């Protein structure tokens, strides 16, 4: 990172600051999860990014709740329905194969760009994952390559759970719709875990972060007014939709005015100007 380079140089850098959030949570006495690898994965770059971003620490609770809820959705679905493969798209610096109590027989496939995958592999060298791990270096914008990957994974698995944590918000509606249809076309892909934001929340985050994210050519874009129903046309139905705000309220992680907001009825169905975000588990229709 040169002296005059933008703080966030590319989309992969967002994974570094998210890893710092996980490290901070891990060090709390009342931590909702433990990620002993997070600070190592974030590196000095991640620490610098987080310390330089305005409002970053005030929004820590949202990333922590997203991680916590996705952990619960993932482990619950694996246990309940005998998942044999997890396909983690845009895996970033996620350390779940090392930090969660996963079945040793589970096949876990991390997919991301070469640079961030190489960094992660180097930082975790010598650490043994708790399941069968495969790393795939691939740009998900390459539609032909990703469809080939999906076909290969589907052919070798019986029940696959797909994860796209922190991904779809950076895509256009058309790109998300294309991805949803590609996933639905794969016979063994039974479940999909993702995080979703409302148009109101996306606009709010754009005001806070767009200067840095635009410089990295990674603006936030996707917040469907339809909410989870956006994915119905591709054959995905919501099985669980867990509000990050409501979860944070349950764990007493909110500032005063957000605690007041959490007293309002939970937003369901179509989403509009109201800031809303959730961790979602989808199943095949």
N, C-alpha and C positions, 0 to 999 in steps of 0.2 A: 504494500500500500504506500504509494508515494505521498509526499507532503501535500500536494495540491489535488490529490485524487478525491472523488466524492466519498462521503462517509460510508455509504452503501454502494458498492461497485456493481453488484449483480444480485439476482434473485436469491442465490445461495447464501448471501450474507444475512438474510433475514433469519436463517436457521441458527446463526451464531448468537444473535441477541435473544432468540427464544431459548437457547440452551442456557444462557445466563439466568433467565427466569427460573428454569428448572433447578439450577444450582442454588439459587437463593431460597427456593422452597425447601430443598433437601436439608438446608442448614437450620431450618426452623424447628423448635422443639415440638410443634404440633403439625409437622409436615404431613400432607395428604399422600405423598409418595416420596420415594427415595430414588435419586438418580446420582450415584457416586461418580459417574463419568461426565456429568454435564459441564463442570467448569473446565475440565481438560479438553473437552470437545469445543467449547466456545473459544478458548484461547484468549490471548490479549486483544485480538481484534474484536471479539464479541463483547468483552468488557468495555472497550472504548466506544463501540457503537451504542451500547445501552446507556452509558454515562453521558453521552453527547446528545441523546435524543430528548427533546422536550416532552414532558408528560409521561415518559416511558415508565418510571417506577409507579406512577399513579394508576397505570393500566395493567400492572403485573397480575392482578387477580384474574383477569380474563384468560390469559394464557395458562395460568395454573389450573383453573377450573376446566379448561378445554383438555389439558393433559390428563387430569384426574378422571373426568367423565369418559374419555376415550379409553383409558385403562380399564375402567369398569365394564364398558360395553364390549370391549375386546375379550377380556377374560370370561365374562359371562356367556358370550356367544360360543366361544371355543368349548367351554365346559358343557353347555346345554346341547349343542348340536353337532359335536364331533367334527369340528373344522380340522382339516388336515393340512391346509395351506393358507398362509397370509401373504397377500401381495401388497406391499407397502410402496405406493407410488409417490414420487417426490419425497423420499424418505428423509432427506436432510440429515440432521444429526440426532435423529431418534435412536435411543439406546434400549428400546424395549426388549430386543432379543437377549440382552445382557442383564437387565434389571428386573424383569417380571418372571414369575413362576410359571413358565410355559412348559407344555409337555415336550420331552426330549425328542419325540417322534415328529413334532410339528415342523413342517417346511415353511421357512420364513424367507421371502424374497424382497430384498431392498432394491429399489430402482431410483436412480437419480443421475444427475450429470457427472461426468468423470471427475471434475475438480473437487467437488464436495465429497464424492465417494472416496477418492484417493486420500483426502484429509482425514476422513473418519476412519478409514482402514489403518492409516498410520498411527493415529492417536489411540486406537484400541488394539494395536498389535500386542499379542501376548495374552489378551483377555479372551476367555472362552465363552461363546454364546451358549445359552441354556437350551437351544433348539438347533435344528439343522438350518444353517444360514447360507443363503446365496446372494451375492451382490451382482447387480446388473447395471452397467453404465450405459445410459440411454437418455436421449432428449425426448420427452413425451410429446413435444410438438411435432415430431416426426411420426406422422400418422401410420405410415406403412410399417415402420419398425415397431411401434407399440402394438399394432394389430398382430404382427407376427409373434411378439412376446405373449400376448394374451392367448393366442391360439396354442402356443407351446405349453403354457401353464395350465390351461384348461384341459388339454389332452392328458396331462400327467397327474391331475388331481381329481378328487371326488367331490369335495366341498371346499370352495375357496372363499375367504373373506378378504375383501379389498379395503385398503385404507388410503385416504387422501387428506391427511391432516394438514391444514394450512395451505392447501393448493388452490381450490376452486375460486377463491376470492380474487386471484390474480388473472383469471381467465375471462374471456367474453362469454356472453350467453351462448353463442354459436359453438364455441370451443367446449363449454361444459356439456351442451346437448350432444355433441359428437362423442365426447368421452363416455357419457352415460349410455349411449346406444352401443358403442364398442364393447363396454363392459357387459351389457345385457346380452350381446350376441355370443358370449362365451358361456357354454352350457354349465360348467361347474362353478361359475361365479354366483354364489347364493346370497351373499351379504355385502353391504358397502357401508363403511363408517366414514363420515365426513363432518366438517364443521360448516355452518351456514350462517350468514348474516343478512339482516334486512337492508333494503335500500337506504333507510334512514341512518343506520349504523355505518354503512359504507361511505355515505357522504360525510358523516362526522369524522371518520378515520382519514378520509381524503384530505380534509382541512388540516388535520394534525400531522400527517405523515407524507403527503404527496410530494413535497419539495425533495425529500431524501429518496423516496421510491421512484419518482420520475427520473431523477438523475441516474438511477440504476436500471432504467427502462423496465420497471416492475410496478406500475401503478395498480392500486386496488380497483377492481371493476365489477365483480359479480355479487349482486345482492338481489335475488329475484323477488318481485312483488308477490308472486304466488306462494312464497315460502317453500316448504318441503314438497308441495304439490307440483312444483316445476318438473320434478323427475318422473311424474306419472306417464308422460308420453313415451318415455324410454322403457317403461315396464318396471319401475322401482317404486315401492310403496313404503312409507315411513312406519317402522315398527316401534321405535322409541325416539322421542325428541326431548332432549334435556336442556333446559335453559341454563346458560352460564351464569346469568344474574341470580336466578333463584338458587342455584347450587352455592354460589358465593354467599348469599344471604344465610343459607342454612349453616355455613361454616364461619359466620361472623367475620367475613373478609372485606366488607364494604364500608366506604365512607358514609357519612350521615345522609347526604342527599340521595345516594344510590340505595341506601336501606329503605328510604321512603318510596323510591321507584319500585323496589321489590315487593312492596305491599300491594301494588296494583295487580289486578287479575292477569295471569300469564297470557301473553299474546299467542294466539293460535290461528291457524289458517293463513290467509293472505297477510303479507307484511307491507308496511308503508313507511311513513316518516318516523315512526317510533323506533328508537334504537333497540335491537333485539339480536341475539345470537344464540346458537345452540349446537350441541354435539348430537348428531343424528345417526341412528342405525336404520338402514334401509334393507328390505328384502325383495326378492323377485315377486312380481305380481302373479 
